[in-house]
Amino acid sequence: RPRATQQCTDVASATRFRAQTLREIARDLTRIHDPLLTEYQVRDINDTLNRLLRERRAWEYRIKQLGGPDYTSGTTTTAGGSGDTDTVTVKGYKYFGRARELPDVVQLLQEA
């Protein structure tokens, strides 16, 4: 999958790359709930999820630019959408699953 969405020039490929990104998001959303993960691993997975969400949004805008369906207008509950109760957002950064229980995140939530 290209790092820059602008390198993709057709809707079919862009849609495929978006689907691949969604699969990775789903995989990591499942992994972040694992009680055996260390604090470092939870932080790493949470960072990856935030990066993947930005990438998903970029693919959705690119698909729209190429004349494909508008995935940005629908309300999506996948990975931090409006229906996700397992996500907390602080200053535009999302915390998923066990990442919400990290000491510095708890402190951020108390301050907010």
N, C-alpha and C positions, 0 to 999 in steps of 0.2 A: 504494500500500500504506500503510495507516495506521501512524503512528509507534508508537502504543500498541496492543498486541494486544487490549486490553479493548474497543476500539471495534468489533471484529469480533464479530458475533453469530451467525454460522452456520458450520458445519463446512466446507462446500464452499469458501467464500471463504477461510477460514483455511488450508485445504489448498493452495489456489491460491497464497496469499501465501508459504507455506512453500516451495512448489516454485520460486517466483520467487527466493526467497532462496538456495535450493540452486543454482540456475543461476548466480547472481552469485558464489557461493563457488567454483564450478567454474571460471568464467571467470578469477577473480583467482588461483586456484591455478595456472592455466596461465601467466598473465602474470608471476607472481613469479619464474619461472625464466628469464626473458628476460635474456641477458647484456648487452644494450644499455641496460638501465635504470640510472639513476643511483642513488646511495645514498639520496637523498631519496625517489625514486619507490619503491624497495624498501620503505623504512620506511612510506610512505603506504599501499601495497598491503597490507602486513602488518597495519597498524592497521585497515584496512578489513576484512580477513579476520577479525580478532578481534571486531570489531563485528558482522559478519554471523553469526558463530557464536553470539554472545549472542542475536541476533535470531532465528536458527533455533530455538534452544532455547526462547525465549519463545513462538514459534508452536507448537512441539510441545506445550508445557504448555497453551496455550490450546485447541488441538484436543482434547486430553484432557479439559479442563474442559467443553467443549461436547458431549462424548459421542462423539467420533470415535475413531479408532484411536490406540493408545498408541505413538507413535514414540520415546518416551523410554526404553522398556524394552529395545529392541533394541540390539545392538552395531553401530554405524554406523562404517564406515571412511571415510566421506566427510569430508574436511576435519578432520583431527585426531582421528579416532576411534582406537580401540585398535590397528588394523592399519596405521596411517600411520607409515612409517619416516622420512618426510621432514619430520617435525615435532619440535621440541624445546619443552618446556614449562618455564618458569622462573617460579616464584611465581605460577602461574595464568595466565600470559601465554604464548601460543603463538608460536613463530617458525617460519615456513615458508620452504622453498626457499632463496633467496639471502639472506634475512634472517638465517639462521643463521651466515652468513659475515661479518656486519658486525662491526667491531672491538669495539664495546661489548658485543655479544652473546657474542662469543668470550670476552671477559674475564669476563662473567657466568657462562658455562659453566665456566670454569676455577675460579672461586670456589666454585661449587656442588658 
